[in-house]
Every structure is written in structure tokens, then in C-alpha cells.
């Protein structure tokens, strides 16, 4: 019995026996209970003790209420599910079963039972109840695995004891045999994992349902209980199902998740299993974590969490495999097919020929994964005994092993396999072999960055990056990136790109430039693998440069020949460019589901093509008048179909200047000219048009009108109100007082606007807004979403020189917020600052907007 400062179950029982129960009295008890749970948690009591205490007090309350309201000794009150197990966190459901032998017994006490249930709710006890006979329990359990599972965990509370009757009627001999039950729970787990994207590393994970969460641990316990008739992890260990190390890992991981869940319930004042950002910070503080020079307290706390759920997921895989072997694979041929002196296949599972293989041949710890990749069509998995042997022999991968050429050659051979590498590299990580062979990877395991941009932990991101690289080998999987498949097939050594993807972020979490730090670690790993000096240099350069291409494409003006020349000199040759191009794509797509979009893809392709041309022809060709003339000729060819003459086009281009020709493609210039030229002599034109540009990765919007204050801000505000993201904007103000504002916009989900009606609505909204006599855009009415609102930080503004003496670059870094572009435009206009161009980059909760501006009175 757990004694507390307020009351114990014994004192509560005495109080209930001496006074009639009222709603007010029970509410007082439950409020005192919650206060005591909070006190215990703050005082450092374990989550297990807190759960036991709540369970004990709720047991006593329910018995008292039952005894005062139900007077039929043929009925039973049972705790079921988690409450039946005796696990009752502060916000957990109180699941009850009111059970009778016959239906007539329920009918006889119908009024009393209704009063009992109503009283529970009136008193503020959130219960889930079912009222059934024994026969009805069997019928419902036969139809629904969820009901069956709940009824396996029952406990008598009050009335006639029925647990033994239930166990007899629900035994595997009568329904849900071990085989059927295992299949159902495995399918249930697979569906649940799929719902969470198969990832344990979500930004705001559900600690109960996510892969590696408490439900995975419960699944092991349920299947083992059904098959072995045991009720605890300790009993499983006595059967030899767990060894001491595994038992210790399971208990420590479970206790951590219990503590987090208890804290979540108390912080939320309700059942809440999602670890939201705000709660992560609060729990990190309560757990005693502190910020360091290189990481935040919350990042260290979440790293502990991620490592715990990864261990639970590893053990879940091993135990479910063992149960599969015992339950599902016992029958049938037990013949083995020998692969070599170290491995064999039995029932499509890879296994070692004996339990001393790794002691005799430590390099087999790597070889097994090569065989799994090589025979991926015929081998479906690894036997549970072999998984345990691999995990228990990782200590053999020491410095001597890592510098042994046999292991290195096997690892490189594994990376060169045409199929199965991504899946088996993940398996290698789950079993602990990857971190043992590449120790720097252990440090980044579970390492997260507390923001919305980096959705995955560093190890998960790195493995996703490898997966994305390997997808380039498939024409089907790389179909949305034309040309990437051919580039990949042209590599003589694709394993160098795979190594760069695996190691590109190993420098994170150390402070400083992670690309430079990671390059040093990558060089050491390549030396460990005995790569040639040239190959080592290639991988090291890729790791050091892995951010360069994305940063340049999104932040620099690649029509500037000087910018392009510097980048081409940095790249050096086409092979490096091809490697870096594919690595950049794989890296961006692995950062988060919303990071990559068609616009960023188009910027990257433009940079790739321009750099390739630069490598082949040089800077002079890019800046030549011949290049501009060729672009004009292509545009005129397109305009001929619109009955627009070269004289009309040249008249427009003369007003816009050569910088306009450099910035836009022939397709864009022809489209713009088609709409503007008919209005060139109109003293008060208003042209608004939209068109999709797949090659630019977005939807184009142009506005040609007489220039006036707040023109750009008004257009930007209208686009924001339509929930469109502006990713690029150009503002050209002509000497004769007219303005051409061009935009590239995307849906909020990062996609091109393919709906003709929506594009028409864009034109209508802008025309209506610009029809006002005075342009006074109102603040955005859109609300900030919860996740973004959890990350707020001050704005930082940096000024840099522009391409001409009259211009400056304003770089604004701030929290993402609705209507930001329009707000900035209004502020600048109020200070007589003109915007010439805008480039908008969003990194999760952070935006970095670049504006090319002209300042008044620069002289």
C-alpha cells in the first residue's frame, strides 16, 4: 500500500463506509487525488508508483460507489485493459466491465446499473464501460481482436468473482488460437506503424502509438501472454524469452515512457499522449536537462527519448520474430540451405550455422547484411536467435576490426549491391552494427534539432538521404526528376555518393560548421575503408560542400556571371557537379515532407544547367550580347503565333532593359509580352494574368499597371489572403511611371496551381483590390498555426551591397508568419524604399527573405 500526505486507500475506505456518497464528496476526493499525483511527480516519485497509487485509490472509490448503488450479488465489476493491468496514469481511461452470468441478472438490476454509471460521470470520473453477460463477452471477443485483447487483462473489483470464468471461456483452445492472435496483433501493429509513416522519429511523437512506443511493448506482452500464459516481463525472462540485458533495457525504456506519459497527463490536465513542443521543453526542465554550448536541454531530452524508443523497436522486432518462429513457423520443412561456411537459410530466414560463427569470423557481422541485400528476393528476414547473436557480438567490432580490410571490403561490397541496400542499412543500424563500425554515427543517433525544418533525427535523415540516392538507380522511382536516373547510371562509383549521403551530417551537434567537421570524419571513415586518395577526396569534398548548391540556388542571383563563375571554379568538373546535384536533391527531400517542392527543384536545375554551361564555355559566353540576342530570337519565334511583330516586342524590351532579358526565359517573356503589348499605349492599364510554368516549378502571376504607393504590398496581401505562398517576386518600375510586378506562387502544400478556376480567382481578387482609389492593404487575417507559434524569435536584418551602387540587399531572418511579405513591403514603402526583387525561403518556422532595394538619397 502506498501512503501519501493526503489519504491512503485504507483511510479512504473508512471514510466511504461512514458517510453516504455524494457527487460533491467524490469530486472532492478526485480533486485531492489529482493534487496528490502532481505532488508525487514533482517530488520525484516514479511513474510506476504514481500509477499504482492512482489505481489503488480509484479501486477504493469504485468499490464504495458500487456497494452503495448496486445490490445484486450475482453481478461483477471488473477492471479491464490498462486499468486491469494496474497501469493507470493520471489521465488514463478507467475501463470497466459489468459482468453477469445471465442476461436476466442484468435486466433485474438495470435501474441500479444506470444509476451507477450516471453517478460515475456526474462525479467527474471519465470511464469507459461495457455491460455484458459471459456469453456476450465471448461473442464480442470472437468478432473483435480489440475486445479480445482487453478481456485478457481483467481484474476483479467488486461483486462475484468472474475472472477465472472469463479466462476459461476465452482460452486459446476455444477462440483466437495463438496463431490467429499473433497474426491479428502483427497486422494491427503494421497498420499502426504505417499510420505514423514507419518512423519513430516524429517531431511531436505519440509516445503510446508511434513505432517504438508503449503499444509496441504491450503487443509483445499480449502475444507472449496468449502463447506462454505469462503476465509480466520478469516471467518471460524466467522462460528464457529475454536475457538479463534485454529485460533491463525493456524496463528502463518502459519506465522512461511511463514518466513522460505521466508528465504529459499532468501538464495537460487530461489524457494526452502526443509530446508537443511546449511539453518537450517543460519535461526537459523537470528531468533536469540544461542547455549546453552545443545543444539545447530539450534536444538532449528528446535524444534520450528517441534512443529509448529505438531500443524498444529493435527488441520488438526480435521478439516478434521469435514468436513468429514459435507460433507460425513451427510446422513445415525444417531443412536448411547452406549459403557458405557461416550462414544458411531456414524457412526464408537468414541464420548463422552455429552460435560461435561471429567469434570465429567477426567480419560475418558485416557479411550477413550483404547476403540479405544480395538475396533480397528469397530471404525475408533474420532469425530471432541470429538477431540476438548479432546484437550481443557488436563488441567484436573494435578498432582492430574497423581497420581490417576484410570488413571494409564487405561493407563496400554491400554498398555496391544493386538492390536491398537501403533496407539492410536500416537493419544494420537497428541491430547496432552500423554504429559499431562507424562510431561517429552512434553520436548522431537520436540527435534532433528543435525546429520545424529538420523533421527527423540526424541518423534517420541520413538513412533517408541514402534511400533517396539509391532511388536514382530506378527509372520508375526517379521519374519525377528527369535526368537524375541517367546521371546516376553514368557514375563509375555510385558507392561514393552513398558514402557521402551516409556521412554528410555526422558533424552535427558539435557546434561550429558541421559540414567542415563532418568532412574530417568522413575522410577518416573513407581511410578506414581503404578508399584511394582520389575517392576519399571526392567523398570529403561532397560532405564539405553538401549545402552549397541548395544555398546558392535559393539565395543567389545565378544570372550574375560572377556568382556562377565562383561556383563553377569551386565545383571544378562535371563529375563533381553531377555528384553534388544528386546529393543535394536527396538531402533536401530527406529533410522533411514539406521542404522539397517544384520551385526549389527548378532553381536547382537552373543552377546545374548554368554551371554545366559555365564549365564547358566560360563566363564570356554567359555575358555575351550573342546570348541575349539568341534569347530574343527564341522569344520572337514564340510571339509570331500571337501575331506580335518584332518591332512591338523590341519596343517593350527597350523600356524594360537588358537585365529583364537576362532574368526571364523566352517562354516567360513571350507570355508577358502577349498580355502587355496590347496595353502599351493605355495611360491607365491594368493587366493581371496567370500561367503555370512547370520548368520554373510554380505558377506565374504578372501585374502591369501604373505605379503608385503600396502597389506591390497590395498584390502580396491578396495572394496571402488566397493562402498562396510567394516564392519569387520581381518589381520592374519603368522610367515612364509604369510597373511590371511578376510573381511565382505555390499552393500552401508546395504545389503548382492546376485549377483554372483558382487561377481565375487570383486575377479577379487582384483586379478588385487594385481598383480602389487608394491602396491601403490591411493586416493579414490569417492565424498562425500552433506548431509555428511555438517557435518565436526576434527578427534579424542584414544589409549587403547590391549588384549596382544604387542597390542594396536586405536579408530578413524572422519567424514565419502570415502576410510577412506584404508587411515588409508596407514598412519599406513608408520609408520611401523601393523593392526591386524578392526571394522568399522558408525553413520550417524560420524564414529568410531577401529583398533587392533602392534607398532614397544614397549620395
Number of C-alpha atoms within 10 A of each C-alpha: 9 14 11 13 8 12 16 17 21 15 13 16 17 12 13 19 13 8 9 11 17 13 14 12 14 20 16 12 19 19 13 14 19 16 14 19 24 19 15 18 19 11 9 11 14 16 25 17 16 25 21 18 27 23 22 18 21 20 20 21 20 18 18 20 19 21 15 15 18 18 13 16 12 15 22 21 23 25 24 24 23 18 24 23 17 21 20 24 29 26 19 20 17 21 19 22 24 18 27 22 18 15 14 11 16 21 11 11 16 13 12 18 20 12 13 19 17 11 18 19 12 15 17 14 17 14 14 12 15 12 15 18 20 17 15 16 20 19 15 14 20 16 11 11 17 15 17 20 19 19 23 21 21 26 22 18 19 20 20 17 17 19 17 12 11 18 14 11 15 22 15 16 10 11 16 20 16 22 18 15 21 24 17 17 18 17 12 15 18 13 13 17 18 13 13 16 13 15 16 25 29 18 20 16 21 20 23 19 19 26 30 29 24 22 16 24 22 14 19 20 19 23 25 22 19 20 18 14 13 16 15 13 20 16 15 19 14 11 12 10 16 19 13 12 9 16 17 14 15 21 15 14 24 19 17 18 20 22 22 22 26 27 25 26 19 20 15 12 12 13 17 21 22 18 21 17 20 13 18 21 20 14 22 20 15 13 15 9 16 14 13 9 8 11 18 19 21 25 23 20 21 25 19 17 20 23 18 23 27 23 19 25 20 19 26 20 19 20 22 19 20 19 21 18 16 14 19 16 14 11 9 8 9 10 9 16 13 15 14 9 11 18 20 17 21 16 19 16 19 28 24 25 17 12 13 12 17 19 12 10 13 20 23 21 24 22 20 23 24 24 19 24 22 18 14 16 11 13 17 14 18 23 22 22 15 20 22 18 19 24 15 14 15 19 12 19 22 13 12 9 17 20 17 15 15 16 22 22 17 20 18 17 13 25 23 18 14 12 18 21 23 21 16 21 22 18 18 20 22 18 23 20 22 20 19 21 27 17 16 18 20 17 16 22 20 25 25 29 22 20 18 18 18 19 23 23 23 26 24 23 24 25 21 23 28 26 22 24 27 25 19 22 19 15 16 10 13 18 13 10 15 10 12 21 20 14 16 21 14 11 14 8 12 17 20 23 24 24 20 28 28 23 30 31 27 26 25 21 20 15 11 11 12 18 23 18 19 22 26 18 21 30 22 15 22 23 16 19 21 17 18 11 11 9 17 20 16 19 27 28 21 29 32 22 19 23 17 15 22 20 13 17 19 20 17 14 16 20 17 15 18 13 13 23 19 11 20 23 12 13 22 11 14 15 14 15 22 20 21 25 21 20 27 24 22 23 25 21 18 24 21 17 13 16 17 17 18 19 25 22 19 18 20 21 18 17 24 20 12 19 24 18 15 20 20 13 11 16 17 11 14 20 15 10 12 11 13 15 12 12 18 21 13 15 21 22 15 18 21 12 9 13 9 18 13 16 10 13 20 13 12 15 17 10 15 17 12 12 11 15 16 16 15 13 17 21 15 16 22 23 20 22 21 17 16 23 15 13 16 16 9 11 11 13 16 16 18 21 20 22 19 18 17 13 15 20 21 28 23 25 22 22 27 23 23 18 18 12 15 21 23 27 24 22 22 25 25 24 23 21 15 16 16 21 24 23 21 20 23 21 19 20 20 14 9 9 11 19 20 20 22 22 25 25 25 24 16 14 12 20 17 23 20 13 9 11 9 12 18 13 13 20 19 13 17 21 17 10 18 19 11 9 7 12 17 15 19 13 12 16 10 13 9 12 10 10 15 16 13 15 17 13 12 8 12 11 13 10 13 11 12 15 12 8 10 14 18 19 20 19 19 18 19 19 21 21 18 19 22 18 21 24 19 16 22 20 13 17 17 12 11 14 15 21 25 18 18 22 22 18 20 17 15 19 19 21 18 20 22 23 25 22 20 19 15 11 7 8 6
